Amino acid sequence: MTESEVILGDLVAANRILAAQGVVDAFGHVSARHPRADRFLLSCAKSPELVAAADIEEYELDGTAVNAGAPKGYLERFIHGALYEARPEIQSVVHNHSRSVIPFGVTAQKLRPIVHSSGTIGKEVPVWDAQHTFGDTDLLISNIAMGRDLAKAFTSANCVLMRGHGCTVAGKSIREAVYTAYYLEANASLQLEASRLGEITFLRPGEIEKVNARLTKGKRGEGFDRFWEYWCGRVGVEFKPTS
C-alpha cells in the first residue's frame, strides 16, 4: 500500500470517527498534508459522516483545487492550507463547532487540560477573534488572508478557539489530530462541569509534557493507535496499525 493510499484511508476513517464522536455534525472538516508537502487532501463540500475516498480532492496551500473540474470545496478550506503553509510539522487539521468549546471562546475563562487524556491540547488554548483584524464578518474563514491570520494565533499550539465559531486542531498525524479534537471537546465539557463545584486543579506543565511524551512514543496497543483501533471498530472501518 502506498503512502497516499494509507493517508486516504485514514482521512476517510477520520471523517467517520469525528462524526460518530459528535465532534462534527453536518459541518466541520478534517484534512491531511499530501505526501509532496506543498498540497493537502480534503473532501469536497460534504457532511463528514458521508465522506468516501472518491470525495477527497487535492488542494494547493492557497486553497486552489489542483483538479480544475473538482466539485465545490469547503468554504473554509483556507484554514487548512494556511496552517500547512505556516507549520511544516503539521500533518493533519480538524475544524469543528463542538458545543462545549464555544463558551471558552466568548468569555475570559481559559480552556486548560484537567484530565490526563487531554494533555495534547496544551497548557492553555488560545482564542482567535476575526473582529480584531477584519471587523464585522460572518465569522467564516473564507479567504487565505483570514486563514493566515488564524494560523498566527496558533504560534506553537495544537488548538485554537475561534470566537463565536468553534475551534481548529492540528496534529503531527491524522490520528493525533482526531484524538486531540475529541479530547478538546471532552475537556471543555468536564471543565464546565468542574467549574460548578469550585476551584479546579489543572494539569501542571510537567504532567502535560510527560503525558504527551507517552502518547507520542506509544507502542502498538497504546497511545493514538489504541484510540484509533477502538473508534475504527465503532464506525466499521478496517483498522491498520502504524507499526
Secondary structure as the mmCIF struct_conf table of DSSP 4:
data_model
#
loop_
_struct_conf.conf_type_id
_struct_conf.id
_struct_conf.beg_label_comp_id
_struct_conf.beg_label_asym_id
_struct_conf.beg_label_seq_id
_struct_conf.end_label_comp_id
_struct_conf.end_label_asym_id
_struct_conf.end_label_seq_id
HELX_RH_AL_P HELX_RH_AL_P1 GLU A 3 GLN A 21
TURN_TY1_P TURN_TY1_P1 GLY A 22 GLY A 22
BEND BEND1 VAL A 23 VAL A 23
BEND BEND2 ASP A 25 PHE A 27
STRN STRN1 HIS A 29 ARG A 33
TURN_TY1_P TURN_TY1_P2 PRO A 35 ARG A 36
BEND BEND3 ALA A 37 ASP A 38
STRN STRN2 ARG A 39 SER A 43
STRN STRN3 CYS A 44 CYS A 44
BEND BEND4 ALA A 45 ALA A 45
HELX_RH_3T_P HELX_RH_3T_P1 PRO A 48 LEU A 50
HELX_RH_3T_P HELX_RH_3T_P2 ALA A 53 ASP A 55
STRN STRN4 ILE A 56 GLU A 60
TURN_TY1_P TURN_TY1_P3 LEU A 61 ASP A 62
BEND BEND5 GLY A 63 GLY A 63
STRN STRN5 ALA A 65 ALA A 65
BEND BEND6 VAL A 66 ASN A 67
TURN_TY1_P TURN_TY1_P4 ALA A 68 GLY A 69
HELX_LH_PP_P HELX_LH_PP_P1 ALA A 70 LYS A 72
STRN STRN6 GLY A 73 GLY A 73
HELX_LH_PP_P HELX_LH_PP_P2 TYR A 74 TYR A 74
TURN_TY1_P TURN_TY1_P5 LEU A 75 GLU A 76
HELX_RH_AL_P HELX_RH_AL_P2 ARG A 77 ALA A 86
TURN_TY1_P TURN_TY1_P6 PRO A 88 GLU A 89
STRN STRN7 SER A 92 ASN A 96
HELX_RH_3T_P HELX_RH_3T_P3 ARG A 99 VAL A 101
HELX_RH_AL_P HELX_RH_AL_P3 ILE A 102 GLY A 105
BEND BEND7 VAL A 106 ALA A 108
HELX_LH_PP_P HELX_LH_PP_P3 GLN A 109 LEU A 111
BEND BEND8 VAL A 115 VAL A 115
HELX_RH_3T_P HELX_RH_3T_P4 HIS A 116 ILE A 121
BEND BEND9 LYS A 123 GLU A 124
STRN STRN8 VAL A 127 TRP A 128
TURN_TY1_P TURN_TY1_P7 ALA A 130 ALA A 130
HELX_RH_AL_P HELX_RH_AL_P4 GLN A 131 PHE A 134
BEND BEND10 ASP A 136 ASP A 136
BEND BEND11 LEU A 139 LEU A 139
BEND BEND12 ASN A 143 ASN A 143
HELX_RH_AL_P HELX_RH_AL_P5 ILE A 144 PHE A 154
TURN_TY1_P TURN_TY1_P8 THR A 155 SER A 156
BEND BEND13 ASN A 158 ASN A 158
STRN STRN9 CYS A 159 MET A 162
TURN_TY1_P TURN_TY1_P9 ARG A 163 HIS A 165
STRN STRN10 GLY A 166 GLY A 171
BEND BEND14 LYS A 172 SER A 173
HELX_RH_AL_P HELX_RH_AL_P6 ILE A 174 SER A 195
TURN_TY1_P TURN_TY1_P10 ARG A 196 LEU A 197
BEND BEND15 GLY A 198 GLY A 198
HELX_LH_PP_P HELX_LH_PP_P4 PHE A 202 ARG A 204
HELX_RH_AL_P HELX_RH_AL_P7 PRO A 205 THR A 216
TURN_TY1_P TURN_TY1_P11 LYS A 217 LYS A 217
TURN_TY1_P TURN_TY1_P12 ARG A 220 GLY A 221
BEND BEND16 GLU A 222 GLU A 222
HELX_RH_AL_P HELX_RH_AL_P8 GLY A 223 VAL A 235
TURN_TY1_P TURN_TY1_P13 GLY A 236 GLY A 236
#
